[in-house]
């Protein structure tokens, strides 16, 4: 696992645990380090902390501030926007961002595929939209698995 992915997985785990204190600490460590390579991960951690604290505009600004031409790729950036929207319970906009992230992708990151049914689980009326997102990208197996998870989440 790359260091970049390891930091990303951990910050998302902290966000799901709604641990904004740890996220702010992680952001400080990543942004203060000399490794410019982790600049986005620092802004991402700060964005998740702000989203947990219900500061959606500031969270999105943090993601934007960290984005460069080199990293993250647009699909990863859109997935992080979806995560911020998910954390502030804006599940419809989370699905919009997820669709941008997955549209036409040959393969999906498992955490991104899991977010679609989680949005539907929290807002059942979005199941049709979730199904559309599920069928937008990934391998045939991923599309099928995510679509079945969306259908199960609506129950």
N, C-alpha and C positions, 0 to 999 in steps of 0.2 A: 504494500500500500504506500502510495506517495505521501510525503509529509503534507502536501497541500490537501489531499483528500482526507488524511487523518485529522487535520485541524477542522476541516469542514464538517466531518461526521461528528466530532466532539462538540462543536459549537451548536450544531442542530440538536444534538441530544440535550445540551443545556437549555436550549430554547424550548424544547418540548417539556422539559422539567420546570420551565418558567423561572429559571435561576438567573435573574438579571444581574445580580451582584457578580457572580462568576463570569458572566458574559462580558461585563465591563472590565473586569480584571484581565480576562483573556485578550480583549481588544487593546488594553493598555500595553500588555506584554508584546503583542504582535506588532503594534504600531511603533513602539519605542525601539524595537530591535533594529539592527543594522541591515537585516535582510529585506531589501526592497521587494523581494519576491513574495513576501507575506503581507504586503500592504493591503491588498483586497481582503484577505482573511480577517485582518484587524477591523476594517470597516464593516465587514459582514457580521462579525461578532457584535460590534457596537449596534448595527442595525437590528439584529435580533433582540438585543437588550432593550432597545428603545421600543420595539414592537411589543415585547412582553409588558412594557410599561404603558402601552397604548398611545405612543407617539408615532403614528404611522407616517406622517409627512417627513419627520426628522429621520425615521428609519430608512425611508426610500432615498432621502438625500445622502445618507451614509453610504448606501450601496452605490449610488451614482458617483460619489466622491472617490471611491476606491476603484472604479472601473477604468481600465486603460485599453488601448488597442490590442495589447498582448494578452490580457487576462481580465476577467473570465471571457470565455466565448459567449456569444449572444444567447445561446440556449441555456447555459449555466446561469447567466445573469437573470434571464426570465424566470428560471426555476427559483432563484433567490427572491425575486419579487413575489412569486407565488407563496413562498414560505412566509414572508413578511405579512402578506395579506391573510394567510391562514392564521398566523399568530394573533392578529387583531380581529379574528372572526369575520372577515370579509370574504366568505367562501366563494361567492360568484366571481369576484375579481381575481381570487386565487386561481380558479379554473381558467379564466381568460389568460392569465400569465402562463399557466401550465400548458395550455394549448400552443402558445407561442414557443414554449420550450421543447415540446415533444413533436410538433408537426413535422412529419417527414423524416424523423430520426430513424436510423436503422436499428439502433439499440438504445434502451433507456437505462439510466441509473436507477437501481431498485428503489431508492428513497423517493425519487420523483414519481415513479409508478405508484407507490404506496400513498402518496398525497392525494391523488384524485379520489379514491374511495373514502378517504378520511374526510374530505370536504363534503361528500354526499352523506356520510354517516352523521355529520353535524347539522346538515341542512338538507333533509330528505327531498325537498322539492327540486333540488338541482340534479336529480339523477339522470335526466335526459341529457343535460349539458355535460355531466360527468361521463356519460357513455360516449358522447361525441369526442371528448378529449381522449378517452381511453383508446378509441379507434384511430386516433390521429398519427400515432407513431410507435416505433418499436418493432421488435420481431413479431411474427404472427402469434407466437406463444405469449409474448408480453401483452399484445393487444387483447387476446382472448382472456388471459388471466386478469388483466386490469378491468376489462368489461364485466367479467363474472364477479369480481370484487365490488364493482360499483353496483351491480344489480343486487348483490347480497347486502350491501350497505344501506340500501333504501328500505329494507324490511324492518 
